[in-house]
Amino acid sequence: MPEHFDILVLGAGPAGLAAARTAARSGLTVGLVDEQSAPGGQIGRRPIWLRPSRLRPSRAFRETIDALRSDSRITYFPGERVVACEKGPALVTETPHGCAMLTGGSLILATGARELVLPFPGWTLPGVMALGGLQVLAKGGWPVAGGGIVLAGSGPLLLASARTLRQAGAQIHAIVEQASRQAVLRFLAGLPAWPTKVLQTLAFAPGMLRMGYETDAFVVEALGQGVLEAVRIESRGRRRIVPCSYLGIGMGLIPNVEAARGLGCALEGNPHPAVAVNAFQETSQRGIYAAGEITGIGGAELARLEGAIAGYAAAGNLTRARALSARRAHWMRFGAHLMRQFALRDSIRQLAEPMTIICRCEDVTLGAIDQVSDAGTLKLLTRLGMGACQGRMCQPALAELRPRYRPGATSGIPRPPLFPARLETLAGLAPGEPL
Amino acid sequence: MKTIALTVDGVAVTVVEGASAAAAVAARTHVFHHSRTGHPRGPFCGMGQCFECRIRINGRLALACLERASSGMAITTGA
């Protein structure tokens, strides 16, 4: 029998936690599902080298603890990956040892974001990782202390990642930001509108200058026999080789819209669509709400506000939801400021060569893609996006490199499962159940 | 800090309690599997999206970045 809640929340990052908290505070029962083993999302991961007693009680963690421990109306399901969503709504989840079905009166999607990495020669070598990915792996005890590290890409995540990796004992050989010096200065000049961001930047600044932060620079190639050994960096027209064991590289974040798309929620924006929502965070599907990075990249503060609004609105508490809209608008402007100043330079889209792999799962090269003229037959002829990640890595990259292959508004709704699932999970659904 | 013992491809490995399964594999190798055309691959996204860190834990397919290492686990690479 499926377990039933007034509200189902998918994702226990800043948005999902805030949504669970406000819905529960409005008197409703909440089922909160998350694939991580601990709450907080990617931004709230605790490094294993910090003892709980030494943890600085940041706002995100206070909210986490508040929401999950003090409110008996919230049932938290950690380590459960949602492999299918149905209107109803219902969620099919998979754990390492089984599966379950949850149903709800309404659903709040808070599935967060992943990183955008545009392919370049050598990017599939072990040791090359997404920027935030390297940070979370280090927090989980990945041994980074031995070899040197280069961090590259764009935006404030470079600095947050550098700080964590230094705490983990890593040697940082270079931090290269693709945006221009002028753009970074414009970003800093605009920050006083968000005082907490000024404080965060001041905390990062001395360390980042010591670690050799440079603007107008990007990695053009990863080098190594079997594993990463060095990277080639281009800076203001000059190239140099920097030896390293790890490269963390990220060109920004993109919304995880797969579950929302599967439910038929309207999306908006190009080349990386976000879930379209109204003033109450409700999607085009009645009773399905979306909050946080999946409605557009804006950071944890915006995610928390959107989550709180979604939780109140889903509970019918529209007055409280409306009261947060001015603060939401304030933090939306921060997201827009960030996106504008850290826009990608076009040369980053030109790095991939004909032999460069674009689809990591199926080893499809850019050369093979360029031989196909028709977007409709790209999958059939190359198997691009048909591997284990279901196009999560290659399709956003290809949308940047070759806009003619962007999935159009007419492309079909993805079929379940949302992630590769075990046969037992699919077989465990009783006959007559949805799906 | 407390440590836990497990095996990666039959070889004994020790990691700090709370470490991910990915960190346990990294104590032994950075190559988690080989791609369709034979290129070595290791973890990439760190967040359960790219599937490059897939391993077997006691025979069961798993993503090394999403699970914690635990005492006595038998991890195999090349999944």
Boltz contact constraints between the chains, C-beta under 6 A:
constraints:
  - contact:
      token1: [A, 35]
      token2: [B, 48]
      max_distance: 6.0
  - contact:
      token1: [A, 37]
      token2: [B, 68]
      max_distance: 6.0
  - contact:
      token1: [A, 42]
      token2: [B, 47]
      max_distance: 6.0
  - contact:
      token1: [A, 48]
      token2: [B, 16]
      max_distance: 6.0
  - contact:
      token1: [A, 48]
      token2: [B, 18]
      max_distance: 6.0
  - contact:
      token1: [A, 48]
      token2: [B, 19]
      max_distance: 6.0
  - contact:
      token1: [A, 114]
      token2: [B, 49]
      max_distance: 6.0
  - contact:
      token1: [A, 124]
      token2: [B, 39]
      max_distance: 6.0
  - contact:
      token1: [A, 126]
      token2: [B, 30]
      max_distance: 6.0
  - contact:
      token1: [A, 126]
      token2: [B, 31]
      max_distance: 6.0
  - contact:
      token1: [A, 126]
      token2: [B, 40]
      max_distance: 6.0
  - contact:
      token1: [A, 126]
      token2: [B, 42]
      max_distance: 6.0
  - contact:
      token1: [A, 129]
      token2: [B, 44]
      max_distance: 6.0
  - contact:
      token1: [A, 130]
      token2: [B, 45]
      max_distance: 6.0
  - contact:
      token1: [A, 133]
      token2: [B, 45]
      max_distance: 6.0
  - contact:
      token1: [A, 133]
      token2: [B, 46]
      max_distance: 6.0
  - contact:
      token1: [A, 136]
      token2: [B, 46]
      max_distance: 6.0
  - contact:
      token1: [A, 137]
      token2: [B, 22]
      max_distance: 6.0
  - contact:
      token1: [A, 137]
      token2: [B, 46]
      max_distance: 6.0
  - contact:
      token1: [A, 140]
      token2: [B, 20]
      max_distance: 6.0
  - contact:
      token1: [A, 140]
      token2: [B, 23]
      max_distance: 6.0
  - contact:
      token1: [A, 141]
      token2: [B, 15]
      max_distance: 6.0
  - contact:
      token1: [A, 141]
      token2: [B, 16]
      max_distance: 6.0
  - contact:
      token1: [A, 141]
      token2: [B, 19]
      max_distance: 6.0
  - contact:
      token1: [A, 141]
      token2: [B, 23]
      max_distance: 6.0
  - contact:
      token1: [A, 142]
      token2: [B, 23]
      max_distance: 6.0
  - contact:
      token1: [A, 142]
      token2: [B, 26]
      max_distance: 6.0
  - contact:
      token1: [A, 143]
      token2: [B, 26]
      max_distance: 6.0
  - contact:
      token1: [A, 226]
      token2: [B, 40]
      max_distance: 6.0
  - contact:
      token1: [A, 227]
      token2: [B, 30]
      max_distance: 6.0
  - contact:
      token1: [A, 363]
      token2: [B, 35]
      max_distance: 6.0
  - contact:
      token1: [A, 363]
      token2: [B, 36]
      max_distance: 6.0
  - contact:
      token1: [A, 363]
      token2: [B, 37]
      max_distance: 6.0
  - contact:
      token1: [A, 388]
      token2: [B, 51]
      max_distance: 6.0
  - contact:
      token1: [A, 389]
      token2: [B, 50]
      max_distance: 6.0
  - contact:
      token1: [A, 389]
      token2: [B, 51]
      max_distance: 6.0
  - contact:
      token1: [A, 392]
      token2: [B, 49]
      max_distance: 6.0
  - contact:
      token1: [A, 393]
      token2: [B, 50]
      max_distance: 6.0
